[in-house]
Amino acid sequence: MTNNSSMKLQINWNFWIPAIMFFLLLIIEDQAFGTYYSSWLYGLVLILVGIMYSVRYKLFQPALIVCLIGLTVWHYFLASHFEANIYMLQLLGIDISINPENNPFSLLTWALNAVVLFILMAVTSPVLDKAFRLEKSARRLFKLAARTVYSVTDGFTSRPYLAGFAEYSQEQLIGFTNFLAGKTIAFPIYKENGIYLTFSMRRSPLSINEPSEISYVYFDYEGKIIVHLSETDYRRYKAELTFDQLCESMSDVFKRFLNYYINNQENRINLELNN
């Protein structure tokens, strides 16, 4: 049986921890040396993280917002410590001869920059929050599914896996789907004959054109269940878990969740995911 340690490490940046570390480092650097190199580094890290998440999720919002936060950090220190920044460049051997009085940056331009940032954050934060929460739920779904996989013999196959049948009405399935969507556990795609419940630990379901681009569990309105796990998600495991067993286990997770919903035990879904 596998456990949570079978999943490869995936860095998920907490915004506040790096920010607090940055301010502590900045205070120490300012008091000890009178320089602000840490502000350059922190802004660069933010820009790289924004690009990384946009590439990973296939969404433009992370790069737009996180990169703009990094640029706003740079803007502030150029506006408030322009002369010190010129001195820092000179320490690095870069000959810059600019009159500090000709600083093109000011606290006014920085304030305008900050206003634009806050407006864009307000507009894009629902998408970013949903993308992060869907990724978190996907990791939990895969960890739940991996718990009952005992063998590591077979590798990935791209074919969808027929996971059998279950008894439910169309109304129950739609209600269950709305519940999962409301809790940001899976992202539903409605088709004429059934519903795809999509999820992924990499590409965001918010960016796909077809369900087959990521992992999904498909519930047919007649009771048929099909599982498709993407190669990208499958490769997140350290060992090549037996693919059919992993698909079967994932279908069992969703069948169990559906049974909880039908029997008015939705709280058990959250308990399993949180544990």
Secondary structure as the mmCIF struct_conf table of DSSP 4:
data_model
#
loop_
_struct_conf.conf_type_id
_struct_conf.id
_struct_conf.beg_label_comp_id
_struct_conf.beg_label_asym_id
_struct_conf.beg_label_seq_id
_struct_conf.end_label_comp_id
_struct_conf.end_label_asym_id
_struct_conf.end_label_seq_id
HELX_RH_3T_P HELX_RH_3T_P1 ASN A 4 SER A 6
STRN STRN1 MET A 7 MET A 7
HELX_LH_PP_P HELX_LH_PP_P1 LYS A 8 LEU A 9
BEND BEND1 PHE A 15 PHE A 15
HELX_RH_AL_P HELX_RH_AL_P1 TRP A 16 PHE A 33
BEND BEND2 GLY A 34 GLY A 34
HELX_RH_AL_P HELX_RH_AL_P2 TYR A 37 TYR A 57
TURN_TY1_P TURN_TY1_P1 LYS A 58 LYS A 58
BEND BEND3 PHE A 60 PHE A 60
HELX_RH_AL_P HELX_RH_AL_P3 GLN A 61 SER A 80
BEND BEND4 HIS A 81 HIS A 81
HELX_RH_AL_P HELX_RH_AL_P4 PHE A 82 LEU A 91
TURN_TY1_P TURN_TY1_P2 LEU A 92 GLY A 93
HELX_RH_3T_P HELX_RH_3T_P2 PRO A 100 ASN A 102
BEND BEND5 PRO A 104 PRO A 104
HELX_RH_AL_P HELX_RH_AL_P5 LEU A 107 ALA A 146
TURN_TY1_P TURN_TY1_P3 ARG A 147 THR A 148
BEND BEND6 ARG A 159 ARG A 159
STRN STRN2 TYR A 161 PHE A 165
HELX_RH_AL_P HELX_RH_AL_P6 GLN A 170 GLY A 182
TURN_TY1_P TURN_TY1_P4 LYS A 183 THR A 184
BEND BEND7 ILE A 185 ILE A 185
STRN STRN3 PHE A 187 TYR A 190
BEND BEND8 GLU A 192 ASN A 193
STRN STRN4 GLY A 194 PHE A 199
BEND BEND9 MET A 201 ARG A 203
HELX_RH_3T_P HELX_RH_3T_P3 PRO A 205 SER A 207
BEND BEND10 ASN A 209 GLU A 210
HELX_RH_3T_P HELX_RH_3T_P4 PRO A 211 GLU A 213
BEND BEND11 ILE A 214 ILE A 214
STRN STRN5 SER A 215 ASP A 220
TURN_TY1_P TURN_TY1_P5 TYR A 221 GLU A 222
BEND BEND12 GLY A 223 GLY A 223
STRN STRN6 LYS A 224 HIS A 228
HELX_RH_AL_P HELX_RH_AL_P7 GLU A 231 TYR A 234
TURN_TY1_P TURN_TY1_P6 ARG A 235 ARG A 236
STRN STRN7 TYR A 237 TYR A 237
BEND BEND13 LYS A 238 ALA A 239
HELX_RH_AL_P HELX_RH_AL_P8 PHE A 243 ILE A 262
TURN_TY1_P TURN_TY1_P7 ASN A 263 ASN A 264
TURN_TY1_P TURN_TY1_P8 GLU A 266 GLU A 266
HELX_RH_AL_P HELX_RH_AL_P9 ASN A 267 ASN A 274
#
